[in-house]
Amino acid sequence: MANNDPLWIEHANLDKGSLTAKAKRASESMQSFARSKASSPGKLGKQSRLAQTLSGLRKSGVKKERI
C-alpha cells in the first residue's frame, strides 16, 4: 500500500527516544540495534524501519522544510 502523503514524516506516530532507550538497554548502538530488529513484527519492527529510513534521508541531504 503506497502512501502518497507528502508530510508522512510529520504524521508518523513517533515515541521520541524509545528506540534509543531500547538499544541502550541491549548495550548496542542505535543503528546496529535498528538493523538487527528491522524484520521484527509489531511496533519494534516499525520503529526500526523508520529509524533506518530517516537515517537514509539524513545521509542523502534531504532537508525538512518548515511551513
C-alpha positions in Angstrom: 0.0 0.0 0.0 1.6 3.2 -1.2 1.4 6.3 0.9 1.3 9.5 -1.2 1.2 11.8 1.8 4.0 14.4 1.3 4.1 15.0 5.1 4.3 11.4 6.1 7.2 12.1 8.5 5.1 14.7 10.4 2.2 12.3 10.6 4.2 9.3 11.8 3.5 8.3 15.4 6.9 8.9 17.0 7.7 8.0 20.6 10.9 10.0 20.6 13.8 8.3 22.3 12.1 5.0 22.8 14.2 3.1 20.3 17.4 4.6 21.6 16.4 3.6 25.1 15.8 0.0 24.0 19.2 0.0 22.2 21.0 1.2 25.3 19.3 -1.5 27.4 20.6 -4.0 24.9 24.1 -2.4 25.0 24.1 -1.8 21.3 24.4 1.3 19.2 21.0 2.6 17.9 21.8 1.9 14.2 23.0 -1.7 14.8 20.0 -2.4 17.0 17.7 -1.0 14.3 19.4 -3.1 11.7 19.0 -6.3 13.8 15.4 -5.6 14.7 14.1 -4.4 11.3 12.4 -7.7 10.5 10.7 -7.9 13.9 6.9 -7.8 13.9 4.9 -5.1 15.6 5.9 -1.7 17.0 9.7 -2.6 17.4 10.0 -3.5 13.7 8.2 -0.4 12.7 10.4 1.8 14.8 13.5 0.1 13.5 12.5 0.5 9.8 11.5 4.2 10.4 14.9 4.8 12.1 16.7 3.3 9.1 14.6 5.4 6.6 15.1 8.6 8.5 18.8 7.9 8.7 19.0 7.4 5.0 17.2 10.7 4.4 19.7 12.4 6.6 22.7 10.9 4.7 21.3 11.9 1.3 21.0 15.5 2.3 17.2 15.8 2.2 16.2 18.7 4.5 12.9 19.1 6.2 11.2 22.4 5.3 9.3 24.3 7.9 5.9 25.6 6.9 
